């Protein structure tokens, strides 16, 4: 049976091309927070987070810039390091696709 891509689009109610990680867990244990978009920029001292820092969840206006890989301001590495051993299970506990 042939189903056209156009007819399948009718079942899609919404889609998001932007998102960011909020927290990570290893083996269901400790919760390691990622950069909290819209919150951590205002904290002093800057908190230690376990996923890269991003400015926001918005679009990258210049697709030829370095920002296309990690969002605007997202090329800053995380300060925290999560200990992971071979065989451990890493869980993404929260991922947001909505604007902060």
SULJOLIN-V910064 format. One record per residue. N is the residue number from 0. D_FIRST is the distance of its C-alpha to the first C-alpha in Angstrom with 2 decimals. Layout:
[[N | D_FIRST] [N | D_FIRST]]
This chain:
[[0 | 0.00] [1 | 3.79] [2 | 6.48] [3 | 9.83] [4 | 12.81] [5 | 14.78] [6 | 12.97] [7 | 13.30] [8 | 16.93] [9 | 17.58] [10 | 17.58] [11 | 20.19] [12 | 23.64] [13 | 25.76] [14 | 26.04] [15 | 29.17] [16 | 30.08] [17 | 33.52] [18 | 34.82] [19 | 37.61] [20 | 38.58] [21 | 41.10] [22 | 42.10] [23 | 41.72] [24 | 42.81] [25 | 43.55] [26 | 43.16] [27 | 43.07] [28 | 46.67] [29 | 48.23] [30 | 46.35] [31 | 46.71] [32 | 46.30] [33 | 44.67] [34 | 46.11] [35 | 46.03] [36 | 44.97] [37 | 47.26] [38 | 49.77] [39 | 51.07] [40 | 52.23] [41 | 54.94] [42 | 56.31] [43 | 59.55] [44 | 59.78] [45 | 56.22] [46 | 54.48] [47 | 53.22] [48 | 49.43] [49 | 47.01] [50 | 44.31] [51 | 44.91] [52 | 46.49] [53 | 44.53] [54 | 45.93] [55 | 43.06] [56 | 39.35] [57 | 39.25] [58 | 37.76] [59 | 39.47] [60 | 40.77] [61 | 41.46] [62 | 38.58] [63 | 41.06] [64 | 43.35] [65 | 43.65] [66 | 42.46] [67 | 38.82] [68 | 38.78] [69 | 40.21] [70 | 40.60] [71 | 43.92] [72 | 46.73] [73 | 44.39] [74 | 45.88] [75 | 48.59] [76 | 48.30] [77 | 48.66] [78 | 52.17] [79 | 51.25] [80 | 50.07] [81 | 48.14] [82 | 49.31] [83 | 46.38] [84 | 46.95] [85 | 44.74] [86 | 42.46] [87 | 42.78] [88 | 39.77] [89 | 39.52] [90 | 37.89] [91 | 37.06] [92 | 38.42] [93 | 37.69] [94 | 35.72] [95 | 36.03] [96 | 33.75] [97 | 35.94] [98 | 39.05] [99 | 42.25]]
